[in-house]
Amino acid sequence: MYPGLAHRRVLVTGGAAGIGAAIARRLSDEGAYVAVLDVADTASIVAELGGRAVGIPCDVSSTASVNAAVAHVVERLGGLDVVVNNAGIIGPNAPLAETSDADFTRVVDVDLVGTFRVCRAALPHLVAATAGRVVNIASIAGLEGNKGRSGYAAAKAGVIALTQSLAREVAESGVLVNAVAPGSVGDTGIVGPMPDLAGRAIPNQPLGRIAGPPEVAALVAWLCSDEVSFSTGAVYDITGGRAVY
């Protein structure tokens, strides 16, 4: 168990399934009160987490939806201590020259601008908490690029830059802002069924396997805890040794 997470009020976007659901489970297991935000039905994960969780509909591509959801979280939980920005889409797999404006901007709007919208709405409450935490889920694609996924890579690179900029802005307030950059992770739900994901990804993995969502959740929980007190604006690798930056 990590110190400082018990009774902490947490918001997780994209929390209905995959990495987001694993994060919600782990933080709930640590004793946090968790608000699960998603465009999908959150009933299943909320029922699993029990009385410490609440599910709130939220479309991070809509400013009105984000503002209403954050206000609802603050009302239900009595404040806000932690934000985990996990909501994201990957978009079509296509060469850049064949990528439409709509496909590119949709991914950027959800993955990057959505993260911005949630941070903006939540920030006053995190500052009021005096020891707030923000953890943004980026990707190795934002550091290395991703063939056929230019919008996704660009958006995740933007999430990293946003994380670093916000960390500098709010450092004196006591709010710590960090990012996590996963590589290949099984059962995320972000790209639909991919039965050969492990077979294609393992050759790039020095550890010889892909990650599971609970492994990403463990790193996020640590970043949300009092164990981390002097790190902000950092990007934490969880690629099984794939990254060489």
Helices and strands as residue ranges (DSSP letters): E 9-13, H 18-29, E 33-38, H 43-49, G 50-52, E 53-57, H 63-77, E 82-85, G 96-98, H 101-108, I 109-113, H 114-128, E 133-137, H 141-144, H 150-170, G 171-173, E 176-182, H 197-201, G 202-204, H 213-224, E 235-238
